[in-house]
Amino acid sequence: MKSWLITLLVCLLVHTGSALATSSSQPSPQPSSSPATPDRQSGEQLLQRYFTALQKHDLRALDSMITGNAPFKVEWQDSTPPKHFTMTRHDYLQQVRATWHFGKQEQLDMSKVEWQAVPASKSLLARFRLRENRIILGTATGQESDIELQLLRESGVLKISRIHARTRTW
């Protein structure tokens, strides 16, 4: 039962850190493609605030950084064929809260963020690999996710509008 519960929690929580993004280096800002397209510096600032909110377990701050209709798409690579599911913003925030409650000794390692401006949608994409380790219900678990975040302005404020994660667990 415990093994099944841990597997279920890990599956449901594959997104927990999916948007934990902060570049290890401080690259110079790129000019935006159009006045409404977010620039890299703004994206890096948002990702740093997001990461800080996750570290401090600040659900209110985290919630404020995500658009109301943001889909969280997960492709779970541990099955053949890979399973696909989508969470709502509300579901995502519940999973983050559950991870904070059940997870202990979290360790997050992230690759350098790759940035791409998408003028057609007036958005900015951030791509990176996130490796997470934690103890859930006394058992060491982990996951590695290839993450793509879409950032765009909502009422003049840069927010996360979509998260796509391809995740493997152990």
VMD Tcl script that builds the backbone (N, CA, C; Angstrom):
set m [mol new atoms 510]
animate dup $m
set s [atomselect $m all]
$s set {name element resname resid chain x y z} {
  {N N MET 1 A 0.832 -1.193 0.000}
  {CA C MET 1 A 0.000 0.000 0.000}
  {C C MET 1 A 0.872 1.250 0.000}
  {N N LYS 2 A 1.888 1.267 0.861}
  {CA C LYS 2 A 2.749 2.438 0.956}
  {C C LYS 2 A 3.441 2.713 -0.376}
  {N N SER 3 A 3.927 1.656 -1.034}
  {CA C SER 3 A 4.580 1.806 -2.330}
  {C C SER 3 A 3.611 2.366 -3.366}
  {N N TRP 4 A 2.389 1.871 -3.375}
  {CA C TRP 4 A 1.378 2.350 -4.312}
  {C C TRP 4 A 1.058 3.820 -4.051}
  {N N LEU 5 A 0.932 4.181 -2.778}
  {CA C LEU 5 A 0.632 5.558 -2.419}
  {C C LEU 5 A 1.764 6.493 -2.829}
  {N N ILE 6 A 2.989 6.067 -2.622}
  {CA C ILE 6 A 4.131 6.889 -3.023}
  {C C ILE 6 A 4.141 7.071 -4.527}
  {N N THR 7 A 3.903 5.983 -5.270}
  {CA C THR 7 A 3.853 6.082 -6.731}
  {C C THR 7 A 2.757 7.040 -7.171}
  {N N LEU 8 A 1.591 6.939 -6.550}
  {CA C LEU 8 A 0.491 7.828 -6.882}
  {C C LEU 8 A 0.852 9.278 -6.583}
  {N N LEU 9 A 1.416 9.525 -5.402}
  {CA C LEU 9 A 1.804 10.894 -5.054}
  {C C LEU 9 A 2.830 11.446 -6.030}
  {N N VAL 10 A 3.824 10.634 -6.365}
  {CA C VAL 10 A 4.846 11.097 -7.300}
  {C C VAL 10 A 4.218 11.393 -8.650}
  {N N CYS 11 A 3.339 10.512 -9.107}
  {CA C CYS 11 A 2.668 10.726 -10.391}
  {C C CYS 11 A 1.876 12.026 -10.371}
  {N N LEU 12 A 1.096 12.229 -9.318}
  {CA C LEU 12 A 0.280 13.430 -9.229}
  {C C LEU 12 A 1.120 14.681 -9.026}
  {N N LEU 13 A 2.295 14.500 -8.460}
  {CA C LEU 13 A 3.115 15.650 -8.127}
  {C C LEU 13 A 4.224 15.899 -9.137}
  {N N VAL 14 A 4.170 15.257 -10.300}
  {CA C VAL 14 A 5.255 15.408 -11.260}
  {C C VAL 14 A 5.499 16.859 -11.610}
  {N N HIS 15 A 4.520 17.651 -11.381}
  {CA C HIS 15 A 4.639 19.058 -11.719}
  {C C HIS 15 A 5.142 19.925 -10.594}
  {N N THR 16 A 5.305 19.356 -9.455}
  {CA C THR 16 A 5.589 20.159 -8.279}
  {C C THR 16 A 6.627 21.215 -8.551}
  {N N GLY 17 A 7.675 20.850 -9.083}
  {CA C GLY 17 A 8.727 21.825 -9.338}
  {C C GLY 17 A 8.866 22.158 -10.786}
  {N N SER 18 A 7.882 21.812 -11.589}
  {CA C SER 18 A 8.034 21.997 -12.997}
  {C C SER 18 A 8.310 23.392 -13.440}
  {N N ALA 19 A 7.913 24.323 -12.678}
  {CA C ALA 19 A 8.208 25.687 -13.035}
  {C C ALA 19 A 9.278 26.279 -12.170}
  {N N LEU 20 A 9.978 25.488 -11.432}
  {CA C LEU 20 A 11.074 25.977 -10.612}
  {C C LEU 20 A 12.210 26.365 -11.526}
  {N N ALA 21 A 12.216 27.556 -11.935}
  {CA C ALA 21 A 13.215 27.926 -12.908}
  {C C ALA 21 A 13.977 29.134 -12.442}
  {N N THR 22 A 15.248 28.978 -12.454}
  {CA C THR 22 A 16.122 30.113 -12.251}
  {C C THR 22 A 17.419 29.774 -12.946}
  {N N SER 23 A 17.886 30.639 -13.757}
  {CA C SER 23 A 19.104 30.372 -14.503}
  {C C SER 23 A 20.288 30.463 -13.566}
  {N N SER 24 A 21.238 29.536 -13.713}
  {CA C SER 24 A 22.407 29.568 -12.840}
  {C C SER 24 A 23.313 30.740 -13.157}
  {N N SER 25 A 23.233 31.251 -14.347}
  {CA C SER 25 A 24.007 32.436 -14.697}
  {C C SER 25 A 23.047 33.598 -14.888}
  {N N GLN 26 A 23.570 34.765 -14.923}
  {CA C GLN 26 A 22.746 35.951 -15.115}
  {C C GLN 26 A 22.996 36.520 -16.504}
  {N N PRO 27 A 22.395 35.919 -17.545}
  {CA C PRO 27 A 22.623 36.397 -18.894}
  {C C PRO 27 A 22.041 37.790 -19.100}
  {N N SER 28 A 22.585 38.466 -20.082}
  {CA C SER 28 A 22.098 39.803 -20.378}
  {C C SER 28 A 20.730 39.735 -21.045}
  {N N PRO 29 A 19.906 40.748 -20.845}
  {CA C PRO 29 A 18.573 40.731 -21.418}
  {C C PRO 29 A 18.628 40.793 -22.942}
  {N N GLN 30 A 17.622 40.166 -23.563}
  {CA C GLN 30 A 17.492 40.241 -25.007}
  {C C GLN 30 A 16.395 41.246 -25.317}
  {N N PRO 31 A 16.549 42.001 -26.381}
  {CA C PRO 31 A 15.474 42.910 -26.732}
  {C C PRO 31 A 14.246 42.109 -27.128}
  {N N SER 32 A 13.082 42.617 -26.786}
  {CA C SER 32 A 11.865 41.907 -27.148}
  {C C SER 32 A 11.581 42.100 -28.625}
  {N N SER 33 A 10.885 41.126 -29.194}
  {CA C SER 33 A 10.580 41.152 -30.618}
  {C C SER 33 A 9.544 42.217 -30.945}
  {N N SER 34 A 8.675 42.503 -30.025}
  {CA C SER 34 A 7.688 43.557 -30.191}
  {C C SER 34 A 7.426 44.126 -28.808}
  {N N PRO 35 A 6.839 45.302 -28.710}
  {CA C PRO 35 A 6.634 45.900 -27.398}
  {C C PRO 35 A 5.840 45.010 -26.443}
  {N N ALA 36 A 4.934 44.172 -26.948}
  {CA C ALA 36 A 4.109 43.357 -26.083}
  {C C ALA 36 A 4.754 42.003 -25.761}
  {N N THR 37 A 5.803 41.610 -26.492}
  {CA C THR 37 A 6.453 40.332 -26.222}
  {C C THR 37 A 7.403 40.496 -25.044}
  {N N PRO 38 A 7.272 39.631 -24.030}
  {CA C PRO 38 A 8.155 39.746 -22.860}
  {C C PRO 38 A 9.618 39.553 -23.243}
  {N N ASP 39 A 10.511 40.206 -22.527}
  {CA C ASP 39 A 11.937 40.030 -22.780}
  {C C ASP 39 A 12.517 39.034 -21.782}
  {N N ARG 40 A 13.700 38.580 -22.088}
  {CA C ARG 40 A 14.373 37.560 -21.300}
  {C C ARG 40 A 14.599 38.008 -19.856}
  {N N GLN 41 A 14.983 39.235 -19.654}
  {CA C GLN 41 A 15.228 39.728 -18.303}
  {C C GLN 41 A 13.949 39.661 -17.461}
  {N N SER 42 A 12.824 40.051 -18.036}
  {CA C SER 42 A 11.551 39.961 -17.312}
  {C C SER 42 A 11.212 38.517 -16.992}
  {N N GLY 43 A 11.479 37.612 -17.943}
  {CA C GLY 43 A 11.242 36.191 -17.727}
  {C C GLY 43 A 12.097 35.651 -16.597}
  {N N GLU 44 A 13.371 36.021 -16.579}
  {CA C GLU 44 A 14.265 35.562 -15.517}
  {C C GLU 44 A 13.805 36.063 -14.148}
  {N N GLN 45 A 13.326 37.292 -14.100}
  {CA C GLN 45 A 12.842 37.841 -12.831}
  {C C GLN 45 A 11.610 37.079 -12.346}
  {N N LEU 46 A 10.694 36.769 -13.270}
  {CA C LEU 46 A 9.501 36.003 -12.900}
  {C C LEU 46 A 9.895 34.620 -12.382}
  {N N LEU 47 A 10.801 33.950 -13.087}
  {CA C LEU 47 A 11.204 32.617 -12.666}
  {C C LEU 47 A 11.907 32.642 -11.309}
  {N N GLN 48 A 12.651 33.669 -11.031}
  {CA C GLN 48 A 13.303 33.793 -9.721}
  {C C GLN 48 A 12.262 33.987 -8.620}
  {N N ARG 49 A 11.264 34.817 -8.862}
  {CA C ARG 49 A 10.193 35.017 -7.870}
  {C C ARG 49 A 9.410 33.725 -7.646}
  {N N TYR 50 A 9.171 32.994 -8.728}
  {CA C TYR 50 A 8.456 31.727 -8.647}
  {C C TYR 50 A 9.245 30.726 -7.797}
  {N N PHE 51 A 10.531 30.625 -8.072}
  {CA C PHE 51 A 11.396 29.715 -7.327}
  {C C PHE 51 A 11.413 30.085 -5.842}
  {N N THR 52 A 11.514 31.358 -5.537}
  {CA C THR 52 A 11.508 31.830 -4.154}
  {C C THR 52 A 10.188 31.488 -3.466}
  {N N ALA 53 A 9.070 31.665 -4.168}
  {CA C ALA 53 A 7.759 31.329 -3.600}
  {C C ALA 53 A 7.684 29.835 -3.276}
  {N N LEU 54 A 8.227 29.002 -4.150}
  {CA C LEU 54 A 8.226 27.568 -3.882}
  {C C LEU 54 A 9.124 27.223 -2.692}
  {N N GLN 55 A 10.283 27.845 -2.619}
  {CA C GLN 55 A 11.195 27.584 -1.503}
  {C C GLN 55 A 10.588 28.000 -0.169}
  {N N LYS 56 A 9.869 29.118 -0.173}
  {CA C LYS 56 A 9.294 29.649 1.069}
  {C C LYS 56 A 7.891 29.118 1.340}
  {N N HIS 57 A 7.409 28.243 0.465}
  {CA C HIS 57 A 6.058 27.679 0.588}
  {C C HIS 57 A 5.015 28.792 0.634}
  {N N ASP 58 A 5.156 29.756 -0.233}
  {CA C ASP 58 A 4.257 30.909 -0.298}
  {C C ASP 58 A 3.232 30.679 -1.406}
  {N N LEU 59 A 2.144 30.007 -1.052}
  {CA C LEU 59 A 1.128 29.645 -2.035}
  {C C LEU 59 A 0.454 30.877 -2.641}
  {N N ARG 60 A 0.255 31.904 -1.858}
  {CA C ARG 60 A -0.389 33.121 -2.351}
  {C C ARG 60 A 0.460 33.780 -3.445}
  {N N ALA 61 A 1.760 33.879 -3.207}
  {CA C ALA 61 A 2.658 34.456 -4.218}
  {C C ALA 61 A 2.698 33.577 -5.458}
  {N N LEU 62 A 2.768 32.288 -5.262}
  {CA C LEU 62 A 2.794 31.339 -6.370}
  {C C LEU 62 A 1.535 31.479 -7.219}
  {N N ASP 63 A 0.414 31.518 -6.575}
  {CA C ASP 63 A -0.868 31.657 -7.257}
  {C C ASP 63 A -0.924 32.928 -8.100}
  {N N SER 64 A -0.347 34.001 -7.594}
  {CA C SER 64 A -0.404 35.288 -8.305}
  {C C SER 64 A 0.451 35.307 -9.570}
  {N N MET 65 A 1.347 34.343 -9.728}
  {CA C MET 65 A 2.241 34.325 -10.892}
  {C C MET 65 A 1.732 33.479 -12.041}
  {N N ILE 66 A 0.550 32.893 -11.883}
  {CA C ILE 66 A 0.016 31.980 -12.889}
  {C C ILE 66 A -1.294 32.538 -13.417}
  {N N THR 67 A -1.457 32.517 -14.754}
  {CA C THR 67 A -2.715 32.990 -15.324}
  {C C THR 67 A -3.856 32.080 -14.879}
  {N N GLY 68 A -5.056 32.623 -14.858}
  {CA C GLY 68 A -6.224 31.893 -14.374}
  {C C GLY 68 A -6.536 30.621 -15.140}
  {N N ASN 69 A -6.251 30.594 -16.419}
  {CA C ASN 69 A -6.602 29.427 -17.230}
  {C C ASN 69 A -5.380 28.625 -17.674}
  {N N ALA 70 A -4.285 28.754 -16.968}
  {CA C ALA 70 A -3.040 28.082 -17.357}
  {C C ALA 70 A -3.185 26.560 -17.292}
  {N N PRO 71 A -2.937 25.863 -18.412}
  {CA C PRO 71 A -2.936 24.399 -18.361}
  {C C PRO 71 A -1.557 23.884 -17.954}
  {N N PHE 72 A -1.533 22.799 -17.215}
  {CA C PHE 72 A -0.306 22.145 -16.804}
  {C C PHE 72 A -0.326 20.768 -17.445}
  {N N LYS 73 A 0.372 20.637 -18.569}
  {CA C LYS 73 A 0.367 19.398 -19.338}
  {C C LYS 73 A 1.559 18.544 -18.938}
  {N N VAL 74 A 1.271 17.284 -18.646}
  {CA C VAL 74 A 2.304 16.364 -18.201}
  {C C VAL 74 A 2.326 15.164 -19.146}
  {N N GLU 75 A 3.526 14.796 -19.537}
  {CA C GLU 75 A 3.750 13.573 -20.302}
  {C C GLU 75 A 4.613 12.687 -19.419}
  {N N TRP 76 A 4.009 11.648 -18.870}
  {CA C TRP 76 A 4.700 10.758 -17.953}
  {C C TRP 76 A 5.400 9.689 -18.755}
  {N N GLN 77 A 6.731 9.712 -18.767}
  {CA C GLN 77 A 7.556 8.851 -19.596}
  {C C GLN 77 A 7.738 7.444 -19.042}
  {N N ASP 78 A 7.273 7.164 -17.831}
  {CA C ASP 78 A 7.510 5.875 -17.191}
  {C C ASP 78 A 6.567 4.771 -17.649}
  {N N SER 79 A 5.737 5.046 -18.620}
  {CA C SER 79 A 4.851 4.010 -19.136}
  {C C SER 79 A 5.013 3.927 -20.651}
  {N N THR 80 A 4.606 2.801 -21.210}
  {CA C THR 80 A 4.679 2.621 -22.658}
  {C C THR 80 A 3.284 2.354 -23.154}
  {N N PRO 81 A 2.745 3.210 -23.995}
  {CA C PRO 81 A 3.295 4.497 -24.397}
  {C C PRO 81 A 3.179 5.504 -23.251}
  {N N PRO 82 A 3.886 6.628 -23.358}
  {CA C PRO 82 A 3.809 7.644 -22.296}
  {C C PRO 82 A 2.362 8.085 -22.058}
  {N N LYS 83 A 2.026 8.337 -20.810}
  {CA C LYS 83 A 0.685 8.807 -20.449}
  {C C LYS 83 A 0.683 10.337 -20.462}
  {N N HIS 84 A -0.423 10.895 -20.930}
  {CA C HIS 84 A -0.588 12.346 -20.998}
  {C C HIS 84 A -1.776 12.741 -20.127}
  {N N PHE 85 A -1.600 13.795 -19.358}
  {CA C PHE 85 A -2.728 14.350 -18.628}
  {C C PHE 85 A -2.517 15.843 -18.442}
  {N N THR 86 A -3.606 16.529 -18.155}
  {CA C THR 86 A -3.561 17.974 -17.959}
  {C C THR 86 A -4.211 18.307 -16.631}
  {N N MET 87 A -3.569 19.204 -15.892}
  {CA C MET 87 A -4.115 19.698 -14.633}
  {C C MET 87 A -4.530 21.147 -14.815}
  {N N THR 88 A -5.524 21.548 -14.059}
  {CA C THR 88 A -5.907 22.950 -14.011}
  {C C THR 88 A -4.972 23.680 -13.052}
  {N N ARG 89 A -5.039 24.962 -13.054}
  {CA C ARG 89 A -4.255 25.772 -12.122}
  {C C ARG 89 A -4.566 25.374 -10.675}
  {N N HIS 90 A -5.846 25.225 -10.380}
  {CA C HIS 90 A -6.268 24.835 -9.031}
  {C C HIS 90 A -5.671 23.486 -8.646}
  {N N ASP 91 A -5.737 22.500 -9.539}
  {CA C ASP 91 A -5.171 21.174 -9.269}
  {C C ASP 91 A -3.664 21.261 -9.042}
  {N N TYR 92 A -3.004 22.052 -9.868}
  {CA C TYR 92 A -1.555 22.228 -9.728}
  {C C TYR 92 A -1.206 22.777 -8.352}
  {N N LEU 93 A -1.916 23.816 -7.927}
  {CA C LEU 93 A -1.636 24.424 -6.632}
  {C C LEU 93 A -1.919 23.445 -5.488}
  {N N GLN 94 A -2.929 22.602 -5.630}
  {CA C GLN 94 A -3.191 21.575 -4.624}
  {C C GLN 94 A -2.030 20.589 -4.538}
  {N N GLN 95 A -1.472 20.214 -5.695}
  {CA C GLN 95 A -0.359 19.275 -5.713}
  {C C GLN 95 A 0.886 19.886 -5.072}
  {N N VAL 96 A 1.114 21.154 -5.330}
  {CA C VAL 96 A 2.250 21.837 -4.701}
  {C C VAL 96 A 2.069 21.832 -3.186}
  {N N ARG 97 A 0.886 22.158 -2.732}
  {CA C ARG 97 A 0.593 22.177 -1.295}
  {C C ARG 97 A 0.795 20.784 -0.686}
  {N N ALA 98 A 0.347 19.743 -1.378}
  {CA C ALA 98 A 0.528 18.373 -0.882}
  {C C ALA 98 A 2.009 18.016 -0.809}
  {N N THR 99 A 2.773 18.428 -1.799}
  {CA C THR 99 A 4.207 18.155 -1.785}
  {C C THR 99 A 4.866 18.837 -0.598}
  {N N TRP 100 A 4.487 20.070 -0.332}
  {CA C TRP 100 A 5.045 20.771 0.823}
  {C C TRP 100 A 4.703 20.034 2.110}
  {N N HIS 101 A 3.506 19.475 2.171}
  {CA C HIS 101 A 3.070 18.782 3.379}
  {C C HIS 101 A 3.789 17.440 3.558}
  {N N PHE 102 A 3.869 16.642 2.491}
  {CA C PHE 102 A 4.420 15.289 2.587}
  {C C PHE 102 A 5.919 15.209 2.277}
  {N N GLY 103 A 6.441 16.135 1.506}
  {CA C GLY 103 A 7.840 16.070 1.096}
  {C C GLY 103 A 8.783 16.666 2.128}
  {N N LYS 104 A 9.912 16.032 2.250}
  {CA C LYS 104 A 10.956 16.495 3.166}
  {C C LYS 104 A 12.296 16.443 2.430}
  {N N GLN 105 A 13.248 17.188 2.889}
  {CA C GLN 105 A 14.615 17.181 2.367}
  {C C GLN 105 A 14.655 17.323 0.847}
  {N N GLU 106 A 14.003 18.341 0.351}
  {CA C GLU 106 A 13.968 18.571 -1.096}
  {C C GLU 106 A 15.304 19.059 -1.616}
  {N N GLN 107 A 15.656 18.559 -2.770}
  {CA C GLN 107 A 16.853 19.026 -3.464}
  {C C GLN 107 A 16.476 19.198 -4.926}
  {N N LEU 108 A 16.761 20.374 -5.475}
  {CA C LEU 108 A 16.420 20.688 -6.854}
  {C C LEU 108 A 17.672 21.089 -7.615}
  {N N ASP 109 A 17.865 20.495 -8.776}
  {CA C ASP 109 A 18.973 20.847 -9.654}
  {C C ASP 109 A 18.391 21.137 -11.024}
  {N N MET 110 A 18.804 22.244 -11.598}
  {CA C MET 110 A 18.240 22.650 -12.877}
  {C C MET 110 A 19.326 23.003 -13.869}
  {N N SER 111 A 19.063 22.647 -15.109}
  {CA C SER 111 A 19.977 23.017 -16.181}
  {C C SER 111 A 19.815 24.498 -16.498}
  {N N LYS 112 A 20.697 24.989 -17.301}
  {CA C LYS 112 A 20.602 26.369 -17.766}
  {C C LYS 112 A 19.314 26.524 -18.581}
  {N N VAL 113 A 18.668 27.663 -18.424}
  {CA C VAL 113 A 17.409 27.935 -19.123}
  {C C VAL 113 A 17.703 28.413 -20.541}
  {N N GLU 114 A 16.992 27.848 -21.501}
  {CA C GLU 114 A 17.048 28.311 -22.891}
  {C C GLU 114 A 15.805 29.156 -23.132}
  {N N TRP 115 A 15.990 30.318 -23.743}
  {CA C TRP 115 A 14.897 31.267 -23.955}
  {C C TRP 115 A 14.574 31.390 -25.437}
  {N N GLN 116 A 13.284 31.584 -25.740}
  {CA C GLN 116 A 12.855 31.815 -27.117}
  {C C GLN 116 A 11.661 32.766 -27.112}
  {N N ALA 117 A 11.793 33.871 -27.809}
  {CA C ALA 117 A 10.668 34.785 -27.985}
  {C C ALA 117 A 9.772 34.233 -29.078}
  {N N VAL 118 A 8.461 34.323 -28.874}
  {CA C VAL 118 A 7.485 33.854 -29.862}
  {C C VAL 118 A 6.592 35.044 -30.212}
  {N N PRO 119 A 7.026 35.827 -31.200}
  {CA C PRO 119 A 6.281 37.045 -31.544}
  {C C PRO 119 A 4.825 36.791 -31.943}
  {N N ALA 120 A 4.544 35.677 -32.612}
  {CA C ALA 120 A 3.175 35.408 -33.065}
  {C C ALA 120 A 2.196 35.350 -31.896}
  {N N SER 121 A 2.616 34.794 -30.760}
  {CA C SER 121 A 1.733 34.711 -29.593}
  {C C SER 121 A 2.084 35.755 -28.534}
  {N N LYS 122 A 3.061 36.600 -28.848}
  {CA C LYS 122 A 3.530 37.622 -27.906}
  {C C LYS 122 A 3.907 36.995 -26.567}
  {N N SER 123 A 4.620 35.865 -26.654}
  {CA C SER 123 A 5.009 35.150 -25.448}
  {C C SER 123 A 6.503 34.845 -25.473}
  {N N LEU 124 A 6.971 34.330 -24.377}
  {CA C LEU 124 A 8.359 33.947 -24.207}
  {C C LEU 124 A 8.367 32.518 -23.681}
  {N N LEU 125 A 9.196 31.667 -24.277}
  {CA C LEU 125 A 9.313 30.288 -23.818}
  {C C LEU 125 A 10.611 30.120 -23.044}
  {N N ALA 126 A 10.526 29.392 -21.956}
  {CA C ALA 126 A 11.698 29.030 -21.165}
  {C C ALA 126 A 11.748 27.503 -21.141}
  {N N ARG 127 A 12.902 26.943 -21.533}
  {CA C ARG 127 A 13.066 25.482 -21.542}
  {C C ARG 127 A 14.256 25.107 -20.669}
  {N N PHE 128 A 14.078 24.040 -19.871}
  {CA C PHE 128 A 15.147 23.593 -18.991}
  {C C PHE 128 A 14.843 22.180 -18.515}
  {N N ARG 129 A 15.830 21.552 -17.918}
  {CA C ARG 129 A 15.671 20.226 -17.294}
  {C C ARG 129 A 15.753 20.426 -15.788}
  {N N LEU 130 A 14.796 19.846 -15.089}
  {CA C LEU 130 A 14.743 19.962 -13.642}
  {C C LEU 130 A 14.826 18.571 -13.034}
  {N N ARG 131 A 15.747 18.404 -12.106}
  {CA C ARG 131 A 15.908 17.136 -11.389}
  {C C ARG 131 A 15.547 17.410 -9.935}
  {N N GLU 132 A 14.605 16.628 -9.420}
  {CA C GLU 132 A 14.114 16.812 -8.059}
  {C C GLU 132 A 14.319 15.542 -7.254}
  {N N ASN 133 A 14.734 15.706 -6.016}
  {CA C ASN 133 A 14.834 14.599 -5.067}
  {C C ASN 133 A 14.180 15.060 -3.780}
  {N N ARG 134 A 13.459 14.145 -3.138}
  {CA C ARG 134 A 12.828 14.458 -1.854}
  {C C ARG 134 A 12.463 13.151 -1.187}
  {N N ILE 135 A 12.105 13.242 0.056}
  {CA C ILE 135 A 11.611 12.092 0.797}
  {C C ILE 135 A 10.115 12.303 0.990}
  {N N ILE 136 A 9.329 11.318 0.547}
  {CA C ILE 136 A 7.880 11.371 0.707}
  {C C ILE 136 A 7.466 10.138 1.503}
  {N N LEU 137 A 6.807 10.375 2.624}
  {CA C LEU 137 A 6.361 9.299 3.509}
  {C C LEU 137 A 7.500 8.347 3.849}
  {N N GLY 138 A 8.676 8.905 4.100}
  {CA C GLY 138 A 9.820 8.122 4.520}
  {C C GLY 138 A 10.590 7.424 3.409}
  {N N THR 139 A 10.193 7.616 2.163}
  {CA C THR 139 A 10.852 6.959 1.036}
  {C C THR 139 A 11.458 7.995 0.101}
  {N N ALA 140 A 12.725 7.789 -0.256}
  {CA C ALA 140 A 13.395 8.691 -1.194}
  {C C ALA 140 A 12.774 8.521 -2.572}
  {N N THR 141 A 12.380 9.626 -3.176}
  {CA C THR 141 A 11.804 9.621 -4.516}
  {C C THR 141 A 12.467 10.723 -5.321}
  {N N GLY 142 A 12.292 10.647 -6.608}
  {CA C GLY 142 A 12.836 11.689 -7.452}
  {C C GLY 142 A 12.198 11.684 -8.813}
  {N N GLN 143 A 12.469 12.735 -9.532}
  {CA C GLN 143 A 11.981 12.858 -10.890}
  {C C GLN 143 A 12.892 13.794 -11.661}
  {N N GLU 144 A 12.901 13.591 -12.964}
  {CA C GLU 144 A 13.622 14.475 -13.865}
  {C C GLU 144 A 12.632 14.892 -14.936}
  {N N SER 145 A 12.527 16.187 -15.154}
  {CA C SER 145 A 11.537 16.710 -16.087}
  {C C SER 145 A 12.178 17.657 -17.088}
  {N N ASP 146 A 11.800 17.481 -18.345}
  {CA C ASP 146 A 12.118 18.473 -19.370}
  {C C ASP 146 A 10.922 19.401 -19.393}
  {N N ILE 147 A 11.154 20.655 -19.041}
  {CA C ILE 147 A 10.085 21.621 -18.822}
  {C C ILE 147 A 10.087 22.685 -19.907}
  {N N GLU 148 A 8.887 23.070 -20.331}
  {CA C GLU 148 A 8.731 24.252 -21.179}
  {C C GLU 148 A 7.643 25.113 -20.542}
  {N N LEU 149 A 8.020 26.329 -20.202}
  {CA C LEU 149 A 7.080 27.304 -19.650}
  {C C LEU 149 A 6.789 28.351 -20.699}
  {N N GLN 150 A 5.537 28.715 -20.839}
  {CA C GLN 150 A 5.175 29.832 -21.706}
  {C C GLN 150 A 4.821 31.005 -20.796}
  {N N LEU 151 A 5.450 32.138 -21.046}
  {CA C LEU 151 A 5.220 33.347 -20.258}
  {C C LEU 151 A 4.591 34.393 -21.152}
  {N N LEU 152 A 3.555 35.061 -20.637}
  {CA C LEU 152 A 2.978 36.173 -21.381}
  {C C LEU 152 A 2.394 37.189 -20.433}
  {N N ARG 153 A 2.102 38.330 -20.980}
  {CA C ARG 153 A 1.578 39.422 -20.154}
  {C C ARG 153 A 0.066 39.308 -20.053}
  {N N GLU 154 A -0.419 39.449 -18.827}
  {CA C GLU 154 A -1.851 39.470 -18.549}
  {C C GLU 154 A -2.105 40.768 -17.798}
  {N N SER 155 A -2.845 41.672 -18.408}
  {CA C SER 155 A -3.101 42.989 -17.828}
  {C C SER 155 A -1.793 43.694 -17.487}
  {N N GLY 156 A -0.806 43.554 -18.374}
  {CA C GLY 156 A 0.475 44.216 -18.220}
  {C C GLY 156 A 1.461 43.522 -17.299}
  {N N VAL 157 A 1.063 42.408 -16.672}
  {CA C VAL 157 A 1.919 41.692 -15.730}
  {C C VAL 157 A 2.355 40.363 -16.354}
  {N N LEU 158 A 3.653 40.088 -16.313}
  {CA C LEU 158 A 4.171 38.838 -16.858}
  {C C LEU 158 A 3.784 37.680 -15.943}
  {N N LYS 159 A 3.194 36.623 -16.548}
  {CA C LYS 159 A 2.744 35.457 -15.795}
  {C C LYS 159 A 3.034 34.179 -16.565}
  {N N ILE 160 A 2.970 33.074 -15.863}
  {CA C ILE 160 A 3.107 31.759 -16.478}
  {C C ILE 160 A 1.739 31.395 -17.046}
  {N N SER 161 A 1.702 31.140 -18.362}
  {CA C SER 161 A 0.419 30.846 -19.004}
  {C C SER 161 A 0.282 29.384 -19.424}
  {N N ARG 162 A 1.391 28.630 -19.393}
  {CA C ARG 162 A 1.340 27.206 -19.752}
  {C C ARG 162 A 2.608 26.537 -19.255}
  {N N ILE 163 A 2.452 25.314 -18.772}
  {CA C ILE 163 A 3.599 24.495 -18.399}
  {C C ILE 163 A 3.435 23.144 -19.085}
  {N N HIS 164 A 4.497 22.692 -19.726}
  {CA C HIS 164 A 4.508 21.355 -20.326}
  {C C HIS 164 A 5.720 20.629 -19.763}
  {N N ALA 165 A 5.503 19.448 -19.194}
  {CA C ALA 165 A 6.589 18.680 -18.581}
  {C C ALA 165 A 6.601 17.259 -19.125}
  {N N ARG 166 A 7.779 16.809 -19.520}
  {CA C ARG 166 A 8.012 15.396 -19.871}
  {C C ARG 166 A 8.842 14.832 -18.724}
  {N N THR 167 A 8.223 13.938 -17.944}
  {CA C THR 167 A 8.772 13.554 -16.654}
  {C C THR 167 A 9.050 12.060 -16.542}
  {N N ARG 168 A 10.175 11.768 -15.890}
  {CA C ARG 168 A 10.569 10.406 -15.538}
  {C C ARG 168 A 10.762 10.379 -14.022}
  {N N THR 169 A 10.320 9.308 -13.384}
  {CA C THR 169 A 10.409 9.228 -11.921}
  {C C THR 169 A 11.243 8.024 -11.489}
  {N N TRP 170 A 11.662 8.042 -10.233}
  {CA C TRP 170 A 12.346 6.891 -9.647}
  {C C TRP 170 A 12.030 6.830 -8.162}
}
mol reanalyze $m
mol bondsrecalc $m
mol representation Tube
mol addrep $m
